Amino acid sequence: IARDLQRSVLPVDFPDLDTYSIFGLMESAREVGGDFYDFFERSDGHIAFVIADVSGKGVPAAFFMAICRTLLKTIALFENDPAKCVRQLNDLLSADNEQMMFVTLFFGVYDPDTGLVRFVNAGHNPPFKISANGMVAPLPRSEDMAVAVVEDMDFTAQNLTLDPGDRLVLYTDGVTEAFNPEGEQFGDDRFAAVLSGETDRTTAGAAHATVEAIRVFEAGNDQSDDITLLVLHRKAGKQSDA
């Protein structure tokens, strides 16, 4: 039941439009995991998107994930400021958190016309930006705390502009913390090397290529954590930009 609940809240239709495309996938280490991703269009035409990793595994994490996703989507439909969205989410989740669970997340709002992304990174892995020329670099790390740890926390909104051809690759630590039989981690450098060869692929192709590279690296080793990816690609801006 928990597995079906978790799968039911993940998007299954991925837009591939003239201005942008987006694709996500999740492979749980167990039947039920604590990762999730989501995206949806707001009334102003902007795209809200999130990737998150709930502490723990199993049924408790799945239910906490579903609550977190539902609350964030409800808030983001009516609040424009990403920092205020995450603050409200934090206050709601912290108020009745007897299980002492928490969630790291990267939440952003994307304007397809200009390429502007306004985002909050609450204790999560910084995404990688793939420039149209193939350069791969992580976004700066954030000092903001994970959500649901302490009430009345402020969060910092930051801005990023995606130029036509740029991609933003969001992920959870199941990607970089995959292990091979020798106990080595997949790590940021291997991940960046995979992404540097994906400039001509679709968003789905970049995500699947990452999973394939992890499987080769693991060489049959058991998956240690949920593997979740969300890829946003800006294809073009307004007609004047094109």
C-alpha positions in Angstrom: 0.0 0.0 0.0 2.8 2.4 0.9 4.6 1.7 -2.4 1.4 2.3 -4.4 0.9 5.6 -2.4 4.4 6.7 -3.2 4.2 5.9 -6.9 0.8 7.6 -7.2 2.1 11.0 -6.3 5.1 11.0 -8.7 4.4 12.7 -12.1 4.2 10.3 -15.1 3.7 12.8 -17.9 6.8 14.7 -18.8 6.4 17.9 -20.9 8.7 18.2 -24.0 7.7 21.7 -25.3 9.4 24.2 -27.7 10.7 26.2 -24.7 11.6 23.6 -22.2 11.5 19.9 -21.3 11.6 18.1 -17.9 12.0 14.5 -16.9 12.3 12.6 -13.6 12.9 9.1 -12.4 13.2 7.3 -9.1 14.5 3.8 -8.4 13.9 2.8 -4.7 16.5 0.8 -2.9 13.6 -1.0 -1.2 9.9 -1.5 -2.1 9.3 1.9 -0.4 11.7 4.9 -0.3 11.9 8.4 1.0 12.8 10.3 -2.1 10.4 12.2 -4.3 10.3 14.7 -7.1 7.4 16.8 -8.5 6.7 19.6 -10.9 3.6 21.5 -12.0 2.6 24.6 -13.9 1.3 27.6 -12.0 -1.4 30.0 -13.2 1.3 32.5 -14.2 2.9 30.0 -16.6 5.9 29.4 -14.4 7.0 25.8 -13.5 7.4 24.9 -9.9 9.7 21.9 -9.3 11.2 20.0 -6.4 13.4 17.1 -5.5 13.6 15.8 -1.9 15.0 13.1 0.3 13.1 12.2 3.5 15.1 10.8 6.5 14.7 7.1 7.0 13.2 4.4 4.8 10.1 2.3 4.6 6.5 3.1 5.3 7.1 6.1 7.7 9.3 7.8 5.1 6.8 7.1 2.3 3.9 8.7 4.3 6.0 11.7 5.4 7.1 12.1 1.8 3.4 12.2 0.6 2.5 14.7 3.2 5.5 16.9 2.3 4.8 16.8 -1.4 1.1 17.6 -1.0 1.7 20.5 1.4 4.4 22.1 -0.8 2.3 21.9 -3.9 -0.7 23.5 -2.1 1.5 26.3 -0.8 3.3 26.9 -4.0 0.1 27.3 -6.0 -0.7 30.5 -4.0 2.7 31.8 -2.9 5.2 33.3 -5.4 8.3 33.5 -3.2 10.1 30.2 -2.9 11.6 31.1 0.4 8.2 31.8 1.9 6.9 28.5 0.4 9.6 26.5 2.2 9.2 28.5 5.4 5.5 27.7 5.5 6.2 24.0 4.7 8.8 23.9 7.5 6.4 25.4 10.1 3.6 23.0 9.2 5.9 19.9 9.2 7.7 20.9 12.4 4.5 21.5 14.4 3.4 17.9 14.8 6.6 15.9 14.1 6.6 13.3 16.9 8.7 10.9 14.7 11.4 13.6 14.5 11.7 13.1 10.7 13.1 15.7 8.4 13.5 16.3 4.7 16.2 17.9 2.5 14.9 19.5 -0.6 15.7 21.7 -3.6 12.6 23.7 -4.6 12.6 26.1 -7.6 10.3 28.1 -9.8 11.2 28.4 -13.5 10.1 31.0 -16.0 10.2 29.4 -19.4 10.2 32.8 -21.2 13.3 34.2 -19.5 15.1 31.1 -18.2 15.1 32.6 -14.6 15.0 30.0 -11.8 14.3 31.2 -8.3 15.2 28.5 -5.8 15.7 27.4 -2.2 18.2 24.7 -1.3 17.2 23.4 2.2 20.1 21.1 3.1 20.1 19.2 -0.2 22.8 18.3 -2.7 23.5 21.2 -5.0 22.3 20.4 -8.5 24.6 20.4 -11.5 24.3 22.9 -14.3 25.2 21.7 -17.8 25.9 24.7 -20.0 25.1 24.5 -23.7 28.8 24.3 -24.4 29.1 21.1 -22.3 30.6 22.7 -19.2 29.4 21.0 -16.0 29.5 22.6 -12.6 27.6 22.3 -9.3 25.6 25.2 -7.9 27.1 26.8 -4.8 26.2 24.9 -1.6 23.5 26.4 0.6 23.7 27.0 4.4 20.0 26.6 4.8 18.9 23.7 7.2 16.8 20.8 6.2 13.0 21.1 6.6 11.1 20.0 9.7 14.0 20.3 12.0 13.2 23.6 13.8 10.2 25.8 13.6 10.3 29.5 12.7 13.3 29.1 10.3 14.0 31.5 7.5 15.2 30.2 4.2 17.2 32.0 1.5 15.9 32.4 -2.1 18.6 32.5 -4.8 18.4 33.2 -8.6 19.9 31.4 -11.5 19.4 32.0 -15.2 19.4 29.1 -17.7 20.5 30.2 -21.2 19.0 28.4 -24.2 20.6 24.9 -24.3 21.4 24.8 -20.5 20.2 22.0 -18.2 19.8 21.7 -14.5 20.2 18.2 -13.1 18.8 17.7 -9.6 19.5 14.5 -7.7 19.5 12.7 -4.3 22.5 11.3 -2.6 21.7 7.8 -3.8 23.4 8.8 -7.0 26.8 10.0 -5.7 26.8 7.6 -2.7 26.4 4.4 -4.8 29.1 1.9 -3.9 31.1 -0.6 -5.9 32.3 -4.0 -4.5 35.5 -2.4 -3.4 33.6 0.1 -1.2 34.3 3.2 -3.4 31.6 5.8 -3.9 30.4 6.8 -7.3 31.0 10.4 -6.2 30.6 13.9 -7.8 33.5 13.6 -10.3 32.1 10.4 -11.9 28.7 11.9 -12.0 30.0 15.1 -13.6 31.9 13.1 -16.2 28.7 11.3 -17.2 26.8 14.5 -17.5 29.5 16.2 -19.6 28.8 13.7 -22.3 25.0 14.3 -22.3 24.7 17.7 -24.0 23.1 16.2 -27.1 20.7 13.8 -25.3 17.1 14.4 -24.3 16.4 15.0 -20.6 15.3 11.4 -20.3 18.5 10.2 -22.0 20.6 12.1 -19.5 18.8 10.6 -16.5 18.9 7.1 -17.9 22.5 7.4 -18.8 23.3 8.3 -15.2 21.5 5.2 -13.9 23.3 3.0 -16.4 26.7 4.4 -15.4 25.8 3.7 -11.7 24.8 0.1 -12.5 28.1 -0.5 -14.3 30.0 1.1 -11.4 28.1 -1.0 -8.8 29.1 -4.2 -10.7 26.3 -6.2 -9.0 26.6 -4.6 -5.6 23.3 -3.9 -3.8 21.8 -0.5 -4.3 22.5 1.4 -1.0 19.9 4.2 -1.3 17.1 5.5 -3.5 18.3 6.9 -6.9 16.3 9.9 -7.9 16.9 12.4 -10.7 15.1 15.4 -12.2 16.4 17.1 -15.3 15.2 20.5 -16.5 16.3 21.7 -20.0 15.7 25.2 -21.4 15.3 25.0 -25.1 14.6 28.6 -26.0 13.4 31.9 -24.5 11.1 34.4 -26.0 11.0 34.9 -29.7 13.3 37.9 -29.4 15.9 35.8 -27.6 15.7 33.1 -30.3 
